Amino acid sequence: MRCAVVILNWNGLQMLQRFMPSVLACTPEAQVVVADNGSTDGSLAWLEREYPQVRRLALDRNYGFAEGYNQALAQVDAEYYVLLNNDVEVTEGWLGTLLSYMDLHPEVAACQPKLRCQWKREDFEYAGACGGFVDSLGYPYCRGRLMGTVERDEGQYDTVLPVLWATGAALVIRSADYHQAGGLDGRFFAHQEEIDLCWRLRSRGRGVVCVPQSVVYHLGGGTLPADNPRKTFLNFRNNLLLLYKNLPPERLAPVMRWRLWLDALASLKFLVTGHWGSFRAVWQGRRAFYRMRPLFEADRRLNLSLSVLSPVPEQEAFSLLWQYYVRGRRRWSQLRGG
């Protein structure tokens, strides 16, 4: 099979009802597969009744985003995988554009389309915008989204561009690259696992790009809202795991020292704004990282031994926090050159 679009679902019946019609209407190039993470809301029964042509994979429990995809993709035989969130509205030609680019660029392992906001359609979408980067201290950001500031799409980022990471909301990846790199790290459960996978691919010399001529609309926040303490916990824990796995040796210790103080500052902000759950989640995430770190020592050694780019070009040398809060730069285009 040339291409499979795999949608991971967990109790997302309403999302499937809302967005499956666009996926089927606009994606003739691929088999559509729904991998269900042990839903209890009747998602699979509805799919079988309404869209019997969609292949269904019933996983025995909720494995989370990362391991859920690993479990599902082990059962899918295709040259290209497309990881697509169940809350994404696709458009005519979206996938053909991406596949054509991949066919012409064998050095590229993965790509993403332009992500716009589904409910504010002229704006980029937070979770991926026009491709992702990481700053000198490990903070992820996007072309079109810095911190909480999301830009309006006015065509300013319509060039194909190498990036450090492509969003897991709509990720096209060669199956060979996916498996050779070890897939998503299931221990992350959810959040930043696609950054980890793409970082591994980039450090090993494989390309990751954004192809903005392909456009999709992402609802976002369908599983956990932005201020949910569980999301805060996963983001802080997983970001530290991401850095431990992938940073070159000369950068790891200084970055981790900075992050202790910056995470403390973030927790203080949660405290003074009354977000008690997120305040606790920051420190719970850090404690979980230190408990889990020994489990990742072998992964770190493997990643470093296979790296041919260190550091990867798309990990920037500047601090995003300094650029954003001190220098007042709110647009990705203002960051170029530091």
C-alpha positions as CSV (number, residue, x, y, z in Angstrom):
1,M,0.0,0.0,0.0
2,R,1.3,3.5,-0.9
3,C,-0.3,5.5,2.0
4,A,-2.4,5.0,5.1
5,V,-4.0,7.8,7.0
6,V,-4.2,6.6,10.6
7,I,-6.4,8.5,13.0
8,L,-5.9,7.6,16.7
9,N,-9.2,7.9,18.6
10,W,-10.1,7.8,22.3
11,N,-13.7,8.6,23.2
12,G,-13.8,11.0,20.2
13,L,-17.1,10.0,18.7
14,Q,-18.2,13.7,18.3
15,M,-14.9,14.5,16.6
16,L,-15.2,11.6,14.2
17,Q,-18.8,12.6,13.4
18,R,-17.7,16.2,12.7
19,F,-14.5,15.6,10.7
20,M,-14.5,12.2,9.1
21,P,-16.6,13.4,6.1
22,S,-13.9,15.9,5.1
23,V,-11.2,13.2,5.5
24,L,-13.0,10.7,3.3
25,A,-14.0,13.3,0.7
26,C,-10.6,14.9,0.3
27,T,-8.3,11.9,0.7
28,P,-8.6,9.5,-2.3
29,E,-4.9,8.7,-2.3
30,A,-4.9,6.7,0.9
31,Q,-6.6,4.0,3.0
32,V,-8.2,5.6,6.1
33,V,-7.7,3.7,9.3
34,V,-9.1,4.5,12.7
35,A,-7.1,3.0,15.6
36,D,-9.2,3.1,18.7
37,N,-7.5,3.4,22.1
38,G,-10.2,1.5,24.1
39,S,-13.0,4.0,23.7
40,T,-16.3,3.5,25.7
41,D,-18.4,6.0,23.7
42,G,-19.4,3.8,20.8
43,S,-16.9,5.2,18.3
44,L,-16.2,1.9,16.6
45,A,-19.8,0.8,16.4
46,W,-20.7,4.2,14.8
47,L,-17.8,3.8,12.3
48,E,-18.9,0.3,11.4
49,R,-22.4,1.5,10.7
50,E,-21.8,4.8,9.0
51,Y,-18.4,4.3,7.3
52,P,-17.8,0.6,6.8
53,Q,-15.0,1.4,4.2
54,V,-12.8,2.8,7.0
55,R,-10.5,0.1,8.5
56,R,-10.9,-0.2,12.2
57,L,-8.2,-1.3,14.7
58,A,-9.5,-1.9,18.2
59,L,-6.7,-1.5,20.8
60,D,-7.4,-3.2,24.1
61,R,-6.8,-0.1,26.3
62,N,-5.8,3.5,26.2
63,Y,-2.1,3.5,25.3
64,G,-1.9,7.3,25.0
65,F,-0.9,9.1,21.8
66,A,2.6,7.8,21.4
67,E,2.3,4.1,22.2
68,G,-1.2,4.0,20.7
69,Y,0.3,4.9,17.3
70,N,3.1,2.4,17.8
71,Q,0.6,-0.3,18.4
72,A,-1.5,0.8,15.4
73,L,1.3,1.3,12.9
74,A,2.7,-2.2,13.7
75,Q,-0.5,-3.4,12.0
76,V,-0.4,-1.1,9.0
77,D,1.7,-1.9,5.9
78,A,2.3,1.2,3.8
79,E,5.1,3.2,2.3
80,Y,3.8,6.4,3.9
81,Y,2.1,6.8,7.2
82,V,-0.1,9.9,7.9
83,L,-0.7,10.5,11.6
84,L,-3.9,12.6,11.7
85,N,-5.7,13.9,14.7
86,N,-9.4,13.2,14.9
87,D,-10.1,16.9,15.2
88,V,-8.6,17.9,11.9
89,E,-10.6,19.2,8.9
90,V,-8.7,18.5,5.7
91,T,-9.0,20.3,2.3
92,E,-9.0,19.3,-1.3
93,G,-5.6,18.1,-2.4
94,W,-4.0,18.4,1.0
95,L,-2.4,14.9,0.9
96,G,-1.5,14.7,-2.7
97,T,0.6,17.9,-2.3
98,L,2.5,16.4,0.6
99,L,3.1,13.0,-1.1
100,S,4.3,14.7,-4.3
101,Y,6.9,16.6,-2.3
102,M,8.0,13.5,-0.5
103,D,8.3,11.5,-3.7
104,L,10.6,14.2,-5.1
105,H,12.7,14.6,-2.0
106,P,14.0,11.2,-0.8
107,E,16.2,12.9,1.8
108,V,13.1,14.1,3.7
109,A,11.8,11.7,6.3
110,A,8.7,13.6,7.3
111,C,6.6,16.7,6.6
112,Q,3.5,18.6,7.7
113,P,1.0,20.9,6.1
114,K,0.2,24.4,7.2
115,L,-2.1,24.2,10.2
116,R,-4.8,26.8,10.5
117,C,-7.2,27.2,13.4
118,Q,-10.5,25.5,12.7
119,W,-12.6,28.0,14.6
120,K,-10.6,31.1,13.7
121,R,-9.8,30.2,10.1
122,E,-7.5,33.0,9.1
123,D,-5.1,32.3,12.0
124,F,-2.4,29.7,12.4
125,E,-3.1,26.9,14.8
126,Y,-1.1,26.7,18.0
127,A,-0.1,23.1,17.9
128,G,1.9,23.2,14.6
129,A,1.3,26.4,12.6
130,C,3.9,26.3,9.8
131,G,6.5,24.0,11.3
132,G,8.3,23.7,14.6
133,F,11.7,24.7,16.1
134,V,13.4,24.5,19.5
135,D,15.3,27.4,21.1
136,S,18.6,27.2,23.0
137,L,17.0,26.2,26.2
138,G,14.6,23.6,24.8
139,Y,11.4,25.5,24.4
140,P,9.4,24.5,21.3
141,Y,7.8,27.1,19.1
142,C,6.4,27.4,15.6
143,R,6.7,29.5,12.5
144,G,3.5,31.4,13.1
145,R,3.3,30.9,16.9
146,L,5.5,32.1,19.6
147,M,4.6,31.3,23.2
148,G,0.9,32.2,23.4
149,T,0.9,34.6,20.4
150,V,-0.6,33.1,17.3
151,E,-0.2,35.0,14.0
152,R,-2.8,35.6,11.3
153,D,-1.9,33.7,8.1
154,E,-1.3,36.4,5.5
155,G,0.9,34.2,3.3
156,Q,4.1,35.3,5.1
157,Y,5.3,31.8,5.6
158,D,4.3,30.1,2.4
159,T,7.7,28.9,1.5
160,V,8.7,25.2,2.0
161,L,11.1,25.3,4.9
162,P,13.3,22.7,6.8
163,V,12.1,22.5,10.5
164,L,13.2,20.7,13.6
165,W,9.8,19.1,14.2
166,A,6.5,18.6,12.3
167,T,3.3,18.5,14.3
168,G,1.8,15.1,15.3
169,A,-1.6,16.6,14.4
170,A,-1.0,16.0,10.7
171,L,2.3,14.2,10.2
172,V,3.4,12.5,6.9
173,I,6.3,10.1,7.5
174,R,8.0,7.4,5.6
175,S,7.3,4.1,7.3
176,A,10.9,3.0,6.9
177,D,12.1,6.2,8.7
178,Y,9.5,5.8,11.4
179,H,10.6,2.2,12.3
180,Q,14.3,2.8,11.8
181,A,14.2,5.7,14.3
182,G,12.3,3.6,16.8
183,G,8.9,5.2,16.4
184,L,7.3,7.4,19.0
185,D,8.5,7.0,22.5
186,G,5.5,5.4,24.3
187,R,6.9,6.4,27.7
188,F,6.0,10.0,26.9
189,F,2.3,9.0,26.7
190,A,1.3,12.2,25.1
191,H,2.8,15.7,24.3
192,Q,6.1,16.4,22.6
193,E,6.6,12.8,21.5
194,E,6.6,14.0,17.8
195,I,9.3,16.5,18.7
196,D,11.4,13.7,20.1
197,L,10.9,11.6,17.0
198,C,11.7,14.4,14.6
199,W,14.8,15.4,16.6
200,R,16.1,11.9,16.3
201,L,15.5,11.9,12.6
202,R,17.2,15.3,12.1
203,S,20.2,14.4,14.2
204,R,20.7,11.4,12.0
205,G,20.7,13.5,8.9
206,R,17.1,13.0,7.7
207,G,15.0,16.0,6.6
208,V,11.8,17.4,8.2
209,V,9.9,20.1,6.4
210,C,6.7,22.1,6.3
211,V,4.9,22.3,3.0
212,P,2.5,25.2,3.4
213,Q,0.9,24.7,0.0
214,S,-1.1,21.9,1.8
215,V,-3.6,23.4,4.3
216,V,-5.6,21.7,7.1
217,Y,-7.7,23.1,9.9
218,H,-7.1,21.9,13.4
219,L,-9.6,22.3,16.2
220,G,-7.0,21.7,19.0
221,G,-7.5,21.1,22.7
222,G,-9.9,18.2,22.0
223,T,-8.5,15.9,24.6
224,L,-7.1,18.2,27.4
225,P,-7.6,22.0,27.7
226,A,-4.6,24.2,27.8
227,D,-4.9,24.9,31.6
228,N,-5.4,21.3,32.6
229,P,-2.8,20.2,35.3
230,R,-2.4,16.9,33.6
231,K,-1.3,18.7,30.4
232,T,1.0,20.9,32.4
233,F,2.6,17.8,34.0
234,L,3.1,16.0,30.7
235,N,4.6,19.1,29.0
236,F,7.1,19.8,31.7
237,R,8.1,16.2,32.3
238,N,8.3,15.3,28.6
239,N,10.2,18.5,27.7
240,L,13.0,17.5,30.2
241,L,13.0,13.9,28.8
242,L,13.2,15.3,25.3
243,L,16.3,17.4,26.2
244,Y,17.9,14.5,28.1
245,K,17.5,12.2,25.2
246,N,18.7,14.5,22.4
247,L,20.9,17.4,23.6
248,P,24.6,17.0,22.8
249,P,26.8,16.5,26.0
250,E,28.3,20.0,26.0
251,R,24.8,21.6,26.2
252,L,23.0,19.2,28.5
253,A,24.2,20.4,32.0
254,P,24.0,24.2,31.4
255,V,20.5,23.8,29.8
256,M,19.3,21.7,32.8
257,R,20.6,24.3,35.3
258,W,18.8,27.1,33.5
259,R,15.6,25.0,33.3
260,L,15.5,24.5,37.0
261,W,15.2,28.3,37.6
262,L,12.9,28.9,34.6
263,D,10.6,26.0,35.7
264,A,10.5,27.5,39.2
265,L,9.6,30.9,37.7
266,A,6.8,29.2,35.6
267,S,5.4,27.5,38.7
268,L,5.4,30.8,40.6
269,K,3.4,32.4,37.8
270,F,0.8,29.6,38.1
271,L,0.7,30.1,41.8
272,V,0.1,33.9,41.7
273,T,-2.6,33.5,39.1
274,G,-4.5,31.0,41.1
275,H,-3.7,27.9,39.0
276,W,-2.8,25.7,42.0
277,G,-3.1,22.4,40.1
278,S,-0.6,23.6,37.4
279,F,1.7,24.9,40.1
280,R,1.9,21.5,41.6
281,A,2.1,19.8,38.2
282,V,5.3,21.6,37.3
283,W,7.1,20.1,40.3
284,Q,5.5,16.7,39.9
285,G,6.7,16.7,36.3
286,R,10.2,17.5,37.4
287,R,10.2,14.8,40.0
288,A,8.8,12.3,37.5
289,F,11.6,13.2,35.1
290,Y,14.3,12.5,37.7
291,R,12.7,9.2,38.6
292,M,12.5,8.2,34.9
293,R,15.9,9.5,33.7
294,P,17.8,6.2,34.4
295,L,15.4,4.5,32.0
296,F,16.5,6.8,29.2
297,E,20.3,6.4,29.6
298,A,20.5,3.8,26.8
299,D,18.4,5.9,24.5
300,R,20.6,8.9,25.0
301,R,23.7,6.9,24.3
302,L,22.1,5.4,21.1
303,N,20.9,8.8,19.9
304,L,24.4,10.4,20.4
305,S,26.1,7.5,18.7
306,L,23.9,7.8,15.6
307,S,24.0,11.6,15.3
308,V,25.7,13.1,12.3
309,L,24.4,16.6,13.0
310,S,25.2,18.0,16.4
311,P,23.6,20.4,17.1
312,V,20.9,20.1,14.5
313,P,20.6,23.4,12.5
314,E,17.0,24.1,13.5
315,Q,17.8,24.2,17.2
316,E,18.3,28.0,17.5
317,A,21.1,29.6,19.5
318,F,18.9,32.3,21.1
319,S,16.5,32.2,24.1
320,L,12.9,32.4,23.0
321,L,12.0,33.8,26.5
322,W,14.5,36.6,26.1
323,Q,13.3,37.4,22.6
324,Y,9.6,37.3,23.5
325,Y,9.4,38.9,27.0
326,V,12.4,41.2,27.0
327,R,12.8,42.2,23.3
328,G,9.1,42.1,22.6
329,R,9.3,40.0,19.5
330,R,6.0,38.4,18.8
331,R,6.4,37.1,15.2
332,W,8.6,34.3,14.0
333,S,10.0,36.5,11.2
334,Q,11.4,38.8,13.9
335,L,13.5,36.1,15.4
336,R,15.7,35.5,12.3
337,G,19.2,36.5,13.1
338,G,18.4,36.5,16.9
